[in-house]
Amino acid sequence: MKKIYFVIICVLSFIVQPLIAQNNTSSPYTRYGYGLVNDAGFGQVKALGGLSMGLRSNNFINPANPASYTSIDSLTFRMEAGVSFQVSNFSDGEKSQTALDGNLEYLAMQFPIKKWVALSLGLMPYSIVGYNYSMTETSPSSITAGSLKTNYTYAGEGGITQLYLGLGFRPFSWFSLGANLQYYFGSIEYSSSASFEEVYVPTIMQRTISVTDLSGNFGVQFTIPLKKDMSLTLGGTYQLKSSVNADAEQTVITTDTVVQNFNNSFDFPMSFGTGFVFNYLNKLTIGFDYKKEFWSDVEFFGEKEFLDRNKFIVGFEYLPNPNGRAYFERVYYRFGANLSKSYYTVNGEQLKSLVLSTGWGFPLKKGLNPTIMNFTFEYGLNGKVEGNLLREQYFKFILNATINENWFMKRKLN
C-alpha cells in the first residue's frame, strides 16, 4: 500500500510542476486590492462550500479552525496535497471570453504530539492576482471638435502565499482550542495605461508591492453530546488585524515620471467566524458558518478604500457506512454553498458572489483512517452584466490526496 502512496505523491508532483509558475485565475476583478483572497480550506472543506468553524474530522486537516487539529488519532501522521484546474467565462452582455487556469492549491501535514496536543504545518495561497484585458471608450471632446477614443489596458500578476504552523490543544474531551502562526510572503505587480488618438501623451501607472509579514489566528470548538450517537459542535475563530511589512512603489508616467513610495502603508483585516456542525454516527454531517471581515479599516497604498465583507456557508456530508462491504458505502458524498460580497467596489457597487460545490472522497483501502482521494467541483458566479460590469462564471475541479499513515504505533515483540 505504501507504493500506492508514493505513486500518488509522484503523480501530484508531476501535475503540479508545470503549474507552479501560473496563476489559477484570469479574473479582471483581481485588479482590486490584494486580488482574490482565499479562505483556508482543503479538500473536504472546499467540497462543503468552505464549512469549517465546527468541523472536526479524524480523516482530514482543517486549518481554518486550528482547534480542529486535536481530532486526529493519536497514532496517525497525515499529509494533504491538492491541485486545481479552472475554466472561466467573462461576459459584458455582448462579448465573452474564456480562460483556462490551474495551479497548486496547498500542501500540508498534521500529526499528534500528545493525546491532547496536535501540530499542523502547511503552505497555501492567501491571495492571487492574474488578469490582462483592454477596453475602449469614446467620449465627446472639445479639443478634437468631436469625439475622443481612449484605449485602456490593465494587467497584473502575482500573489501572497501563507505558510502556517498551528497547534491544537484539548484540555477537556468536549473542548478544544488552537492557534496558527502565519507567515505571509510574495509580490504583486499591477499596471494600467490610457492611450489617446494622437492628442495626448499616453498615461501609464505601475504599482508593485512585496510582502513579508507575521500574523496569527485563534480557534475554539465545543462539542455537545445530544441523544445517542449524535453531537453538536460549536466553533469560532478570530484573525488578528496586522500592519503589513511591505515595500511598495507607484510610478506614474506622462510627460514626467512621478515615483511614490508606500512602504508599510498596508494592512490585513481582522475577521471572525462562528458556526456549528451537527454529526450523526460519523455518517451524516450538516453545518452552517458565518464569517465577517473588517476590510473598511484596512489601509492599501495609504488609503482606506474597502468595505466590510460578510460570508454565509452551508455544507452537507454523507458517509453511508465507513465499514461497509460494498465500496460505495465507504465513499464520502459532499455538497456545499456560500454567498458573499466583495471587499471592494466596482463602479460604486459591492459585487455579489455565489459558489456551489459538490465532491466525493474515495478511500483507497478499508479500515480506520484510510488514505482518501478527494474530487471537488465548484461553480462560481461573480458580478453581473448590468451597470457596465462583467459577469464571471467559472467551473473549478480540485484533486486532493489525504494520506493517513500509522506512524506512532508501538510494536511488542514476543
N, C-alpha and C positions, 0 to 999 in steps of 0.2 A: 504493500500500500504506500510505503514511503516513496517508491519510484513514481507513483502517480502524482504525489505532491510535488516532486521535483519537476515532472513534466509540466504541471500546471504553472509553476513559477517561471519555467523557461518560456512557455507559450505566452504568458502575460508580458514577460520582459521583451520578447520578440515583437509583440504588438506595440508595446509602449515606446521602444526606442525611436522609431520614425516620427512619433507624435510629440515627444518631449519639447521640441522646438516650436510647436504650433500652439495656437490658442484654440480652445473649444468654443469659441463664439465669433460671429461676424456681425453682431448686433450693433446698429448705429446708436442704440441707446447706451452702449458702454462709453460713449463720448462724455457722459456726465459723471462728475465726481470721481470716485475710485473705480468706476465701471460696475460690472455685475458682481455683487457681493454674495458669496456662497454661504449657506448655512452649513455648520459642521454636521455631517451625516454620511454614513457609509451605506452598504448595500441594502440592509434591512430598513434603515431609516428612510432612504431615498424612495423605496417602494411604498412606504407608508405615508408618503406625502410630506415627510420631514418630521413626523411624530417622534418625540424624543424625551420630553420632560419627565414622564413617568415610566418610560420604557426600561425594563430590566430583563436582560436575556442571558442565559447561560451559554449561548452559542455565538453571540455577535458582539462587536465592540460598538459602544455608543459614546463618542467623545463629546457630544452636545451637552450631556449632563455627566460630569465626572463622578457623581455619586453612584452611577450605574456600574462602575468598574468592579465593585465588590460582588457582583452577581456571578463572576467567573468561578468555575470549580477550582478547588484548591490544588488539583493535580494537573491543570491544563495550561499549556502555552498556546497562545493564539496569534495568528498573523492574518492580516487582510490586505488585499490589493485590488484596485479597480481601474478600469479604463472605460472611456465613453466615446460614442460616435453620435453626431447630431446633424440632422438635416433641417435647415431653417428657410422660411419663406417670408419675404418682406414686401408689403404692398401699400401703395398710396391710394388705391381705389381704381387707378388707371393702368399703372405698370407694376410689375412684380419682379422679384429677383430671388434666386435660390442659392444657398450656400451650404457647403459640406465641411464639417469640422470634427476634430477628435483630439483627445489628449488623455494623459494620465490623470485619474481622479484623486487617488490617495494611496498612501502606504502607511500601515500601522501595525503595532504589535501590542499584546497585553499578556500579563502573567501575574500570578499571586505572589506576594511576599510572605504573608501570614494568612491564616484562615480569614482574618478580618481586615486585611490590607491588600490592595492590588495596585499595580502600576500599568500605565499605558503610555506609549510613545508613538508619535505619528507625524506625517507630513501631508499637507493638503492645501489647496488654494484658498486664500481669503477673498481675493477679488481678481477679476480677469477683464482685460481691455483688448478689443480686437475689432477694428472697423476701418473701412475705406470706401467712401462714397462721395458723390458730387451732385450738385443741383444747380439749376439756372433760374434766375429771376429777372423779369423785365418790368421796369418801373418808369413813370414819366420823369423827364429831366429837362430843366430849363437850359442846361449847358449844351445839350445836343439838339435843342429845339424839337424834341420828340421823345423818344424812349431810350432808355439805357439798359443794356443787358449786362448782368453781373453773373459771373461763374464762381461758385463756391466749391471748395474741395476740403474734405475733412478726413483725417487719418489718425489712427492711434494703435498702439500695441504695447504689450507687457502685462504686468500684474503683480500682485503681492502674495507671497507664499507664507503659510503659517506652519511652524514647527512647534509641536506641543509636547509637554511632559506632564503627565497627570497622575495623581494619587487618589484613591478612594478608600474610605475608612467605614467600617461597620461596627460601631460601639454596642449596638443592640441588634437583635435579629430583625426588628421591624424598622430600623432607622439607619440610613447611610448618608454620608456627606463626602464631598470630594472637591478637588481644585485642580485646575490646569494652569501651568506656567506656559505662556505663549510667546514665541519669538517670531516677529514679522520681518521679512526682508523681501526686496525686489525693487523694480523700477518700472515706470510708465512714461511713455513718450506720446505727446499729443501735438498735432499740427493742424492748422487751418489756413486757408488762403482765399482771398477775394480778388479776382481779376476783372477788368473792365475793357470795353471796346475802344482802345486807343485814346482814352480820355484821361484816365487817372493812372498813377503808378500803382501796381498791384500791392496789396497789403498781405503780409504773411505773419502769422503768430505761431510760435513754437513754445511748448511747455514740456519740461522734464521734471520728474520727481523720483528720488531714490530714498527708500525707506529702510531703516533698521530700528526696531523698537521691541520693548518687552511689555507685556500686559498679562492679565490673568482673569480667570472666571471661576465661579464657585457654584456648587450644586448640592441639593439635598433631595432625598426621597424617603417617604414614609409609606410603609406597606401595612394595610389594614386588612386582617382576615375577615371574611364575611361568612357566609354559610360554607359547608363542607366543599373543599376543592375550588373555592372562589376567593379572590382577593382584589383589593383596590389599592393602587399605588399612586400617591400624590407626589408631584415633583416640582421643583423650581430651580431656576438658575439666575445668576447675576453676573453681568460682564462689566468690568471696570471701564470707565472712560479713561483714555490715555492721550497725553500730548505726544505727538509722533516726532521722533528724531528723524528729520528728513532734510535732505539737500535738494532744493528746488530752484528752478530758474525759468523766467518767462522772457522771451525775446520777441519784440515786435519790429518788423522790417517794413518801412515805407520809403520815403526819401531819406530818412535817417534810420538808424538802428538804436533801439532802446532796450536795455537789458535790466531786468529787475531780479533780485534775489529774494526768495521767500523761505529761507531756511527756518525750520521748526514752526511754521505757520499752519500746522495741520493737526487734526485730532482724529481719533477713532471714537465712535459713540458708546455711551453707556447703554445697556439694554437689560431687560429682564424677561423671563419667561415662566409660565406656570401651566400645569396641565395634569391630566390623570390618565391612567390606563386600568381598565378592568380586565382581569385574567380569569379564565375558567379552565382548570385541569391542564394548564400549559398548552391547551389546544386552541383556545379562542382568545384573541386579544383585540380590544376595542379601545380607542383613546381619542382625546381632544387636547390641543395645545393652543395657547395664546402667547404671542411674543410682541414686545414693543421695543423699538429702537429710537433713541433720542437724538436724531440727526440734527434737529434745529439748533443744538448747542455746539455743533461741530464746526471748527474752522477749516477752510480749504482755500489755499492760496490767499490767506489773510482775511477771508470773508466768510460770513455765516449765511450760506445760500440754500441750505437744505431744509427739509420738512421731516417731522417725526413719522415713523413707519409702523403700522400695525400688521400683524400676520395671524391668520386663523388656519388651523390644521386639523384634519380628521384622518384617522387611519384604522385599518382593519386587517387582521391576520388570522388565518385558519390553518391548523395542522391537524388533519383527520385523526391520525394515530401514530405517535412517534415510534412505537414498537410494532407497527402493523406488518403482516407478512407481505401484503401487496405493496409494491414500490411506491405507487402514487398516493398511498395512505401516509407516507412519510415525507411528502413534498409540502413545503410552505406555500400558501396562496395568499397574496397580499394586494391591498387596494388602498389608495390614499388620495387626498386632495388638499390644496391650500389656496388661500385667497389673500392677496396683499396689495399694497400700493407702493409705488416707487418712492425713494427718499429724495428725489429731485423733481423739478417741474420742467415740462417741455411746452413752450407756447402758453405758459401760465397754468398748465394742467398737471396734476399729480396722477400718473398713469396707473391703471389697474392691471393686475397680473393674476392669471388663473393657471394652476398646474394640476393636471390629473395624472395619476400614476398607477401602475399595476406591475406585479412581479411574481417570480417563483423562486423558491430555494430548493435545489436538488441535492440531497445528501449522496455522497459517494460511497458510503458504507452504512451498515446498520449498527445501532447501539448508541451509547451515551456520547454526546459531543462529537458527532461526525464532521468531517470536512464537507463543506457545502458550496456548491456553485450557485450564485445568485444572478438572475436575469431580471432587469428592470426596464420598463418602457415608460417614458414621460411624454405627455403632450402639454405644451405651454402656449398661452395666448397673452401677449402684451400689447398695450396701446390700442389704437383704433384708426380708421381711415378718415374720420371726420376731424375738423379743426386743423387742417394742414399737418396731420400727424401720420405716422406709419403704423400699420398693423403687423406685428411679428408673430408668426406661428412656428413652432418647432416640434420635431419628434426626436427624442433622445433615447438611445439604447445604452445601458450601463451593464458591463460584465464585471462581476466581482467574485473573488475566491476568498472564502473564510476557511482557513486551515487551522484545525484544532488537533493538538498533539498532547499525549500524556507524557510530560517530561519530569514530573516530580514524584513519581511513584517509587517507593522504597521496596525493593525486592528482597525476599528472605531465601536463604539457601538452607536446605535441609541436609 
